[in-house]
Amino acid sequence: MTEHAWRTSSYSGGSAETCVEVAPLADGGVLLRDTKDRGLPPLRYTAAEWSAFLHGVKDGEFDF
């Protein structure tokens, strides 16, 4: 089983119960998991999907 370098956002304020964690993959994709239940399988996103998401965040696409 491969170990991943999971990271949480610095904006989480140290509260691991309301965050997601992300782990980079060798192919440029990422794994994403909920910190409330780390036993569930993580979601996997390709490099293109992750890039599109990050651009959307930076452009305010998800602001409401």
N, C-alpha and C positions, 0 to 999 in steps of 0.2 A: 504494500500500500504506500502510495506517495504522500509525503507530508507537504503541505502547502504553507506559504508564508502569509497568513491571514492578517489583514490590517483593518482597523476601524478609523473612521474620520476623526480628526482632531476636534471637529465641531460637536462631537457626541458628548463632550463634557465628562468623559470617563464613565458614563452610564452605559454599561454593556447590555442593558435590558431593553433598550429602545433603538437599537442600531442594526445595521447590516455590516457584514465584513466582506471584504473582497480579497481575492488571492490571484495574482497574475499567473498566467500559464506561459509555457515556453513558446507557443505559437502566436502570442500576442493577445489571445483571448483572456477571459477572466472567469473565475468562479465567484458566485455571490451567495451568501447564506445569512439567515436571520439569527441574531445572537440569542433570541429567546429559546430556540430549539436547534442547537448545533448538531443534533443527531439526525435531522432530516437531510436528505441529499441536497447539495447545493445546486443552484441554477448555473448553467454554463452559457456564456455569451462569446460569440466570435469577436475577433479584433474589430471588424467592421461594425458590428452591432454596438459594441462598447464605445467606439469612437463616435458613432451617431448619437448615442445617449449623452455622452460628455459634451458634445457640441450643443445639443439641445439645452442642457443645464446651463452652460455658459451664455447661451443666447436668450435665456429667460423663458424658454418654451413651456416650462412647467410651473412658472410663477402664477399665482392666482391671488 
